[in-house]
């Protein structure tokens, strides 16, 4: 029987760890989550991040701005938060409305407070193998693999998807663990042939049930990052029919998702300890 790798269990263990760390600090780490507009997914993500941070006893606020907020206004707010010595972590919820340049906004956040790990300075440090604030979803995936004792040394890992928030940073983290990493994308030829090589297969595509059983190697470890709404259900990128061929898999929901928020709070604590030491 394959092992179900339950992200919410791993997240709970991380929250317990963070609670202990927080109890030993002489200050309360502060997180500011900035949102433009009222896109339902963004509202629910920002609420969840704020809720979990508060549950841990952190100082958290969502700063909700109108959709039509100009880029200059947003950059002004980020400059204020950068300057504010009481703020440890700044997160701007993506995607931003089309009139705002995401790259410019990400670059405006102080790298020391960039708890999403998206600033080019932190991206560079990640690829250079230096200590940094790692992007939350990839870092959460590594934590799940560690928790369930998946050995990555020398193994064939295939990531389908090359986004800046998942595929690319995860490639860097897997390389650091000495996996042999292939990153596939929409222009990859004969994708099934590539995915069938994978001892660890990560799907970060955003297409429901995109990875079919024929694309999976017998005994592979399957990590499903995708979340799509199909009717009332949340559906991953990996067809659950493929789970039977795996040695271990993450379910959707309850797999990678809960780890993303947990790692964000771990990053906020890390940023605070680094800045206030
Ligand atoms: P994204 O930026 O849309 O990237 C999707 C990637 O999939 C791209 O690299 C794209 O290739 C590739 N792709 C698309 N169609 C493909 C095809 N037919 N064959 C091979 N590759 C294909 O997505 P993302 O932000 O990384 O997110 C991916 C999914 O993960 C989404 O469902 C998202 O909601 C979910 N997600 C979940 C969490 C979590 O916490 N669980 C966090 C982040 C994202 P090209 O580069 O060639 O276009």
Boltz pocket constraint, residues with backbone or C-beta under 6 A from the ligand:
constraints:
  - pocket:
      binder: B
      contacts: [[A, 137], [A, 160], [A, 161], [A, 162], [A, 163], [A, 164], [A, 165], [A, 166], [A, 167], [A, 184], [A, 185], [A, 186], [A, 187], [A, 188], [A, 191], [A, 203], [A, 204], [A, 205], [A, 206], [A, 207], [A, 224], [A, 225], [A, 226], [A, 227], [A, 228], [A, 256], [A, 257], [A, 258], [A, 260]]
      max_distance: 6.0
